[in-house]
Structures are given as C-alpha cells and as structure tokens.
Amino acid sequence: MAHQDFEFSISRIAFDENYRPAENTRITTNFANLARGESRRENLRNTLRMIDNRFNSLAHWDNPKGDRYAVELEIITAEMRIDSDDSDTVFPLIEILQTTIIDSKTGERIAGMVGNNFSSYVRDYDFSVVLPAYMKSHPDAGAPNDFGDLHGKLFKHFLNSRAYRDNFSKLPVICLSVSSKEVYHRTPNEHPILGIEYRNDKFSMTDEYFAKMGMKVRYFMPPNSVAPYAFYHIGELLGDYTSLELVSTISVMETFQKIYRPEIYNANSAAAEHYQPSLKYQDYSLTRIVYDREERSRLAVEQGKFAEECFIKPHWAVLEQWSAAFAL
C-alpha cells in the first residue's frame, strides 16, 4: 500500500452561535458538547464572548478600550480516504480548530493559530479501548510499546499531505490541560504572551502519545491564568508564531478549559511553585456555561469502539502494512 493511497480532504464549519454539530462530528469535542440542549445558543454566545474578552486582555497594546479584536473560529475536519481492493472508505480522522483575528481598528482579517483543540477517533480508540484492555492484563506495565504508533504516523502523513499544505501555511499548535498525575515546577523563564514556564520531571502518557505525532511539549501559565497549559508543537513555539497567533490559542483554549476543567483552570488561587493539578480541588468558580463532563467521558468510550468497528478492524491489514512501510 503506497502512502499516496491515503488521501485527505478538508471541510470547514463555522463555530458561532448558530453552530450545530455535523453528523460525522465527534460529539465528545468541547465545541460539539456546548452546542446541544436547551442552553445551546446561550452557551455558544457566552463562550465566544469569553474568547473575545480574553483575547483583548492579552493583546492589550494599542487597545485602550479592550475591544479592538474579535476571534472567528472554524472547525476543521480532516477526512481520510482508504482505497483498498474491497472497499472505498472515507473516515473523519481528525478535527482541529482554526482561528481568524478580526482587527476593528484596521479592518484586517488576520490568520490566527491552526490546531488549538485536537480531536481524533483513533486517539479515542487508543485510550478508551486499547489501553484499558492492555492494563487489565498488564496492571503495572504502563502503555504497550507500540501505543500510539499508528495514530502518530497518520497524523504526520496528514501534515505532509497536499490537503494540509494547500490550506495552512504553518504547522499546528495544540493546547491541552496538564496532567493531574504529574507535578510541574515553575522556572525563571517568562514569556510576554505565554507567561511563566513550568517543567515536569517526566512525560505524561499524553506527552508521550503526542511525541509519536512528532510534537514536543512546553508548559506555560499565561498572564492572569491560574494554571499552566501543555503546548504541543513541532518547530519553535516561541519563534515560529506571532504574538497574535499565540494569543488566539490561549484565548480559545483557556475558555474551553475553564468550562471543562474549572477545578484546575477556574480555580480561585494560582498554581504554586510546585504544582500538581487536581480535579478534586474544591476552591473554584463555575462559568455560566452548561457542560456535561460525565457524558463526555462515556461518549469517548463509545466513539473509541466506533473507530474500532468502522475503521480499525475492517482495514487493519491495510493499515498495518502501511504503518510498517511508513518512513518516520
């Protein structure tokens, strides 16, 4: 199976107050979860307002009223086509977000960060199907050695595809929560946008998973944030992106994390010099946005099984052959 037989196509849908999840959207994604139920429009409107407010607080230069910028969001779905002897399958492999920055002072539309959020059916399969089964029979072994290999190679193949190059001029940055199983230590390094850098003593399982995708990680707590974030990137995080691109990632992902993990990211006190996140922390504030975290965890398992039944099992021979031949 030649590499070019896995072809990608990209579709876009605006994430605004009128957003409704597409039928093939992973409904565990932050933005899809927000867009359901009786409070959907109010949820979306409040989420977008939080993003704009946070953006303007970080991009405060030449912005005396704190209202110069607005952020537009598009959900990017990367579908992969598998052409094999017995079938022709299109599978929604990855979803990311692209930001566009609207400058009301100049009238410009400025390209923001691509990446931000990261959703993947195959990652659901790995963490919700493969890993629990392996740990049940190997309780103290950690993840299997080949854990995340296929997913990492598919992600790298997507970044090298014509579909990615034709649509995006820079490599993605993914911004996620830090791991509650690790301790993070404050460093003297401070960036004007990303804030105070933290480090940890060992990689989390998520860090190792993203490493197989070719992504390095650095941890920063932005100005006026209360906990560090994990920024996964490929090139130079501090050199490859403009200040406004970095601000766009922080404003979007901090908003989602305040909603989804308020115990960590909407806590009433900031992270200490040595910091271990905890979802059991009680001193935090809730946003006005309705979010069903328990349903999200349950659906991750269901969608992992969906990926197994509709993608992994039917195409395993082709995927295994392709993965073995893929040049890292």
C-alpha positions in Angstrom: 0.0 0.0 0.0 1.6 3.2 -1.2 1.5 6.3 1.0 -0.4 8.3 -1.6 -3.3 5.8 -1.4 -4.3 7.5 1.9 -5.8 10.8 0.6 -7.0 13.6 2.8 -9.8 16.2 2.3 -10.6 19.1 4.5 -14.0 20.5 5.3 -14.8 23.6 7.4 -17.7 24.7 9.5 -18.0 28.0 11.4 -18.1 27.7 15.2 -20.5 30.6 16.0 -23.8 31.0 18.0 -25.6 29.2 15.2 -23.3 26.2 15.1 -24.9 22.8 15.1 -22.6 19.7 15.1 -22.3 17.9 11.7 -23.5 14.3 11.7 -19.9 13.0 11.5 -18.5 15.2 14.2 -17.0 13.6 17.3 -19.6 14.7 19.8 -17.1 14.5 22.6 -15.3 17.5 21.3 -15.6 20.6 23.5 -17.4 22.7 20.9 -19.9 20.0 20.0 -20.8 19.3 23.6 -21.5 23.0 24.1 -23.9 23.2 21.1 -26.6 20.8 22.3 -29.5 21.1 24.7 -31.8 23.9 25.8 -28.9 26.3 26.6 -27.1 25.8 23.3 -27.3 29.3 21.9 -26.6 31.0 25.2 -23.7 28.5 25.8 -22.2 29.4 22.4 -22.7 33.1 22.8 -21.2 33.2 26.2 -18.2 31.0 25.1 -17.5 33.3 22.2 -17.7 36.4 24.4 -15.2 34.8 26.9 -12.8 34.1 24.0 -13.0 37.7 22.7 -12.6 39.2 26.2 -9.6 37.0 27.0 -8.0 37.9 23.6 -8.3 41.6 24.2 -6.9 41.3 27.7 -3.8 39.6 26.4 -3.5 41.8 23.2 -3.7 45.0 25.3 -1.2 47.1 23.4 -2.8 49.8 21.2 -6.1 48.6 22.6 -7.1 51.1 25.3 -10.8 50.1 25.5 -10.1 46.4 25.4 -12.4 45.8 22.4 -10.2 46.0 19.4 -10.2 42.4 18.4 -12.7 39.6 17.8 -11.9 35.9 17.1 -13.7 33.8 14.5 -13.4 30.0 14.7 -13.7 27.3 12.1 -13.8 23.6 12.9 -11.5 21.8 10.5 -12.3 18.2 9.8 -9.7 16.1 8.0 -11.2 13.1 6.3 -9.0 10.2 5.2 -9.9 8.0 2.2 -8.7 4.4 2.1 -8.8 2.8 -1.3 -8.4 -0.9 -0.9 -9.4 -3.9 -3.0 -12.7 -4.5 -1.4 -13.8 -1.1 -0.2 -13.6 2.7 -0.5 -13.9 4.3 2.9 -13.9 7.9 4.0 -13.3 8.3 7.7 -13.3 11.6 9.7 -9.9 11.1 11.1 -9.0 14.4 12.9 -10.7 17.6 14.0 -8.8 20.8 14.9 -9.7 24.5 15.1 -8.6 27.4 13.1 -8.7 31.0 14.4 -9.1 34.2 12.4 -8.5 37.5 14.2 -10.7 40.5 13.3 -8.9 43.8 13.9 -11.7 46.5 14.1 -9.1 49.3 14.1 -7.5 48.4 10.7 -10.4 46.2 9.3 -7.9 43.4 8.7 -8.7 39.7 8.9 -5.5 38.1 10.3 -4.8 34.4 10.2 -4.5 33.0 13.7 -3.4 29.6 15.0 -4.4 26.4 13.5 -4.7 23.4 15.8 -5.7 24.6 19.3 -8.2 21.8 20.1 -7.4 18.3 19.0 -10.0 15.5 18.4 -9.3 12.1 17.0 -11.4 8.9 16.8 -8.2 6.9 16.7 -7.0 8.5 19.9 -10.3 7.6 21.5 -9.7 4.0 20.3 -6.2 4.0 21.8 -7.1 5.5 25.1 -10.6 4.0 25.6 -10.3 0.6 24.0 -6.6 -0.5 23.6 -5.2 0.9 26.8 -7.8 -0.3 29.3 -7.7 -3.8 27.8 -3.9 -3.9 28.0 -3.7 -2.6 31.5 -6.3 -5.1 32.6 -3.9 -8.0 31.7 -0.7 -6.0 32.5 -1.7 -3.9 35.5 1.7 -2.4 36.3 3.2 -2.2 32.8 2.0 1.2 31.6 1.2 1.5 27.9 2.3 -1.0 25.4 5.5 -0.1 23.4 3.6 0.4 20.2 0.9 2.5 21.8 0.0 5.4 19.5 2.3 4.3 16.7 -0.4 4.1 14.0 -2.1 7.4 15.2 1.3 9.2 15.2 2.1 8.1 11.6 -1.4 9.0 10.4 -1.1 12.5 11.9 2.4 13.0 10.3 1.0 11.8 7.0 -1.8 14.4 7.3 0.7 17.2 8.0 2.7 16.2 4.9 -0.4 16.0 2.7 -1.3 18.3 -0.1 -4.6 19.0 1.7 -2.8 20.4 4.7 -0.2 22.4 2.7 -2.9 23.9 0.5 -5.0 25.1 3.4 -2.5 26.1 6.1 0.8 28.0 6.0 2.1 27.0 9.4 2.3 23.8 11.5 -0.3 23.3 14.2 0.0 24.1 17.9 -2.3 22.0 20.2 -3.1 23.4 23.6 -4.3 20.9 26.3 -4.7 20.6 30.0 -1.7 19.5 32.0 -1.8 16.0 33.6 -3.3 15.5 37.1 -0.8 12.7 37.6 2.3 14.8 37.3 4.0 17.6 39.3 5.0 20.8 37.4 7.8 23.1 38.7 7.9 26.8 38.0 11.0 28.0 36.1 12.6 31.5 35.9 11.7 31.7 32.2 8.8 34.1 31.4 7.4 35.0 28.0 5.4 38.2 27.5 2.4 36.3 25.9 2.7 32.7 27.1 3.7 33.7 30.6 5.6 31.7 33.2 7.2 28.4 32.0 6.8 25.3 34.0 8.6 21.9 33.6 7.8 18.4 34.8 10.1 15.6 35.9 8.7 13.0 33.5 6.4 12.9 30.5 2.8 12.1 31.0 1.2 9.4 28.9 -0.4 12.2 26.7 3.0 13.8 26.3 4.5 10.5 25.1 1.5 10.0 22.8 2.0 13.4 21.2 5.7 12.7 20.8 4.8 9.9 18.5 2.9 12.5 16.4 6.2 14.4 16.1 5.2 17.1 18.7 7.3 18.5 21.5 5.7 20.0 24.6 6.3 23.1 26.8 4.2 24.2 29.7 3.3 27.8 30.3 0.9 29.7 32.6 -0.2 32.8 30.7 -0.6 36.2 32.4 -3.6 36.2 34.8 -4.1 32.5 34.3 -4.2 30.2 37.3 -2.6 27.0 36.0 -0.1 26.0 33.2 -1.2 24.6 29.9 0.6 22.0 27.7 1.5 23.5 24.3 2.3 20.7 21.8 4.3 22.0 18.8 6.7 20.8 16.1 9.0 23.7 15.4 9.9 26.6 17.7 7.0 27.6 19.8 8.4 31.0 20.7 9.9 31.8 17.3 7.6 30.4 14.6 4.4 32.2 15.7 3.3 35.8 16.0 2.1 37.3 19.3 -1.5 37.4 18.0 -1.3 33.8 16.9 -0.2 32.8 20.4 -2.9 35.0 22.0 -5.5 33.3 19.8 -4.6 29.8 21.1 -4.6 30.9 24.7 -7.9 32.8 24.5 -9.7 29.9 22.8 -8.3 27.0 24.9 -8.3 28.8 28.2 -12.0 29.4 27.6 -12.7 25.8 26.9 -10.7 24.6 29.9 -12.4 27.0 32.3 -15.7 25.4 31.2 -14.5 21.8 31.0 -12.0 21.7 33.9 -12.9 24.5 36.3 -11.2 22.8 39.3 -7.9 23.5 37.5 -8.4 26.4 35.2 -11.1 28.4 37.0 -9.6 27.9 40.5 -9.6 30.8 42.9 -5.9 30.7 43.5 -3.0 30.4 41.1 -0.6 27.5 40.7 2.2 27.4 43.3 5.9 26.9 42.5 5.4 23.1 42.6 2.0 22.3 41.2 0.0 19.2 40.8 -3.4 19.7 39.1 -6.4 18.0 40.7 -10.0 17.6 39.6 -10.9 17.1 43.3 -10.0 20.6 44.2 -13.0 22.4 45.7 -12.0 26.1 45.7 -13.0 27.1 42.2 -15.7 29.1 40.3 -18.1 27.8 37.7 -18.8 29.6 34.5 -22.4 30.2 33.4 -22.0 27.7 30.6 -23.6 24.2 30.8 -21.3 21.3 30.1 -21.9 17.6 30.6 -18.5 16.2 31.6 -19.8 12.8 32.6 -21.5 12.3 29.3 -18.3 13.3 27.5 -16.3 10.5 29.3 -18.9 7.9 28.4 -19.1 9.0 24.8 -15.3 8.8 24.5 -15.6 5.0 25.1 -18.5 4.7 22.6 -16.6 6.6 20.0 -13.4 4.6 20.6 -15.5 1.4 19.9 -17.0 3.1 16.8 -13.4 3.7 15.5 -12.6 0.1 16.2 -15.6 -1.3 14.4 -15.7 1.1 11.4 -12.0 1.9 10.8 -9.5 -0.3 12.6 -11.0 -3.8 12.2 -12.2 -3.5 8.6 -8.9 -2.0 7.4 -6.4 -3.5 9.8 -4.4 -5.4 7.2 -4.1 -2.3 5.0 -3.3 0.0 8.0 -0.7 -2.4 9.4 1.0 -2.8 6.0 1.1 1.0 5.5 2.3 1.6 9.0 5.2 -0.9 8.7 6.3 0.9 5.5 5.9 4.4 6.8 9.2 6.3 7.0 9.4 8.2 10.3 
